[in-house]
Every structure is written in structure tokens, then in C-alpha cells.
């Protein structure tokens, strides 16, 4: 049920985001985000993946400052398996949307945080899969790939290549 709910929320949320942001002073958007973020830590992988897919397009509408703040929060999350899953899938959603946005200013923070989250043996495979998909998407366009190389630091590029 949660997987279906995440898919429904994601498709509706993006289409009607302007209503979410206007209703109740933005409380509907916050409720939607908070619910999807909580679902990123679910014990069932299909729920985490559905939530990640639903969250990604919504993240593309956020400000640079908000995305940087989220990346730092995910990087700081630790301890429980639930928090680690939430961090990996949240950062994966951010990397997924970053690929669609070209090379947003917050991409470097996401790469650094994802590298940190990928140190856990349980998370390594998911992080590598996410980075490989991102690299494939970026390298499809020579211009986008060049922009990516220019915007990221040498260390951030090395982190990406190490997970490839």
C-alpha cells in the first residue's frame, strides 16, 4: 500500500505543486515531503524506491539553499539502518533530479554526502548503482558532461569515478 501511495503522491504532487505550495501556507507541501522522507527509511525496498521516485521531481523545484541543506542533513544522518536507508535513498533522489537539471549548484554536496553514505557495506551497492546511472546520463551529452566536470571539484569528480 505504501508503494502505491508514494507513486500516487509523486505523480499528483508534481502536477499540482502550485496548489500544494499555496494551500495552508505551504503546509501541504511540507506534509507531502515529510511523508515521502519518512517512507525513504521503510524496511521494504520497494517502498523506499517508490518514495525516492516520487520525491525526485519535487526536489527539482526546491531552491539551491534548501537542496544544500537537505544534502547536509542526509550526510549527518547515521546510526540506525532506517536512517542510513533514508540517507542513501534521499541522496539518490537528489542525484537523480540533478541529472535532469544539468549541473545544479548543490550537486557537489550531494556527491560528497553520497560517498559518505556509501561507506556502509549495506549501502555500497545502491550507491554504486545510483552513481553509475547518473554518470551514464551525464555522459550522453558532451556539453552537459563538460559542464559537470567544470562545476565539480577534482575531489568530487574522483568520488564519482570511484563509485562508477
C-alpha positions as CSV (number, residue, x, y, z in Angstrom):
1,X,0.0,0.0,0.0
2,X,2.8,2.4,0.8
3,X,4.4,1.8,-2.5
4,X,1.2,2.7,-4.3
5,X,0.7,5.7,-2.1
6,X,4.2,7.0,-2.9
7,X,3.6,6.6,-6.6
8,X,0.3,8.4,-6.4
9,X,1.6,11.2,-4.3
10,X,4.6,11.7,-6.6
11,X,2.6,11.9,-9.8
12,X,0.0,14.2,-8.3
13,X,2.4,16.3,-6.3
14,X,4.4,17.5,-9.2
15,X,1.4,18.1,-11.4
16,X,-0.3,20.1,-8.7
17,X,2.7,21.5,-6.8
18,X,1.5,25.1,-7.2
19,X,-1.7,24.2,-5.2
20,X,0.4,22.4,-2.6
21,X,2.6,25.4,-2.1
22,X,-0.3,27.9,-1.9
23,X,-2.6,25.9,0.4
24,X,-2.3,26.4,4.1
25,X,0.8,28.5,3.7
26,X,2.7,25.6,2.2
27,X,1.8,23.1,4.9
28,X,0.5,20.6,2.2
29,X,3.9,20.6,0.5
30,X,5.7,20.1,3.9
31,X,3.3,17.2,4.7
32,X,4.0,15.6,1.3
33,X,7.8,16.0,1.7
34,X,7.8,14.8,5.3
35,X,5.8,11.7,4.4
36,X,8.0,10.8,1.4
37,X,11.1,11.4,3.5
38,X,9.8,9.1,6.2
39,X,9.0,6.4,3.6
40,X,12.6,6.5,2.4
41,X,13.5,4.7,5.6
42,X,10.9,1.9,5.3
43,X,12.1,-1.6,5.8
44,X,10.7,-2.7,2.4
45,X,13.0,-1.7,-0.5
46,X,10.0,-1.3,-2.9
47,X,8.5,1.4,-0.7
48,X,11.9,3.2,-0.5
49,X,12.3,3.1,-4.2
50,X,8.8,4.3,-4.9
51,X,9.3,7.1,-2.4
52,X,12.6,8.1,-4.0
53,X,10.9,8.2,-7.4
54,X,8.1,10.4,-6.0
55,X,10.5,12.7,-4.2
56,X,12.9,13.3,-7.0
57,X,10.7,15.6,-9.2
58,X,9.7,17.6,-6.1
59,X,13.3,18.2,-5.2
60,X,13.9,19.8,-8.6
61,X,11.5,22.6,-7.6
62,X,13.4,23.5,-4.4
63,X,15.9,26.3,-4.0
64,X,19.7,25.8,-4.1
65,X,19.9,26.6,-0.4
66,X,17.2,24.1,0.5
67,X,18.9,21.3,-1.5
68,X,22.2,22.0,0.1
69,X,20.6,21.9,3.5
70,X,18.9,18.6,2.7
71,X,22.2,17.1,1.4
72,X,23.9,18.1,4.6
73,X,21.1,16.6,6.7
74,X,21.2,13.3,4.8
75,X,25.0,13.2,5.3
76,X,24.7,13.8,9.0
77,X,22.1,11.0,9.4
78,X,23.6,7.9,10.8
79,X,23.2,5.3,13.4
80,X,20.2,3.1,12.6
81,X,19.6,1.2,9.4
82,X,16.5,3.2,8.9
83,X,18.4,6.5,8.9
84,X,21.1,5.1,6.6
85,X,18.4,3.9,4.2
86,X,16.7,7.2,4.3
87,X,20.0,9.0,3.6
88,X,21.0,6.7,0.7
89,X,17.6,6.9,-1.0
90,X,17.2,10.6,-0.3
91,X,20.6,11.4,-1.8
92,X,19.9,9.1,-4.7
93,X,16.7,11.0,-5.4
94,X,18.7,14.2,-5.3
95,X,21.3,12.8,-7.7
96,X,18.5,11.6,-10.0
97,X,17.0,15.0,-10.2
98,X,20.4,16.7,-10.6
99,X,20.9,14.6,-13.7
100,X,17.7,16.1,-15.1
101,X,18.7,19.7,-14.1
102,X,22.1,19.5,-15.8
103,X,24.6,20.5,-13.1
104,X,22.9,22.3,-10.2
105,X,25.0,24.2,-7.7
106,X,24.2,21.7,-5.0
107,X,25.4,18.7,-6.9
108,X,28.9,18.6,-5.2
109,X,27.4,18.4,-1.8
110,X,25.2,15.5,-2.8
111,X,28.2,13.6,-4.3
112,X,30.2,14.1,-1.1
113,X,27.3,13.0,1.1
114,X,26.5,10.0,-1.1
115,X,30.1,9.0,-0.9
116,X,30.0,9.2,2.9
117,X,26.7,7.2,3.0
118,X,28.2,4.6,0.6
119,X,30.8,3.6,3.2
120,X,28.4,1.3,4.9
121,X,28.6,-2.2,3.4
122,X,24.8,-2.5,3.2
123,X,24.6,0.8,1.2
124,X,27.5,0.3,-1.2
125,X,25.7,-1.5,-4.0
126,X,22.8,1.0,-4.0
127,X,25.2,4.0,-4.1
128,X,27.2,2.5,-6.9
129,X,24.0,1.8,-8.9
130,X,22.9,5.4,-8.5
131,X,26.2,6.9,-9.4
132,X,26.5,4.7,-12.5
133,X,23.1,5.8,-13.7
134,X,24.0,9.4,-13.1
135,X,27.3,9.1,-14.9
136,X,25.6,7.4,-17.9
137,X,23.1,10.2,-18.1
138,X,25.7,13.0,-17.8
139,X,27.9,11.4,-20.4
140,X,25.2,11.2,-23.1
141,X,25.7,14.9,-23.8
142,X,29.2,16.2,-24.3
143,X,28.1,19.7,-23.3
144,X,26.5,18.5,-20.0
145,X,29.5,16.3,-19.2
146,X,31.9,19.2,-19.7
147,X,29.7,21.4,-17.5
148,X,29.7,18.7,-14.9
149,X,33.5,18.5,-15.0
150,X,33.9,22.3,-14.7
151,X,31.4,22.7,-11.9
152,X,32.6,19.9,-9.7
153,X,35.9,20.0,-7.8
154,X,38.6,17.5,-8.6
155,X,37.9,15.7,-5.4
156,X,34.2,15.4,-6.2
157,X,34.9,14.1,-9.7
158,X,37.2,11.5,-8.0
159,X,34.4,10.5,-5.7
160,X,32.1,10.0,-8.6
161,X,34.7,7.9,-10.6
162,X,35.5,5.8,-7.6
163,X,31.8,4.7,-7.3
164,X,31.5,4.0,-11.1
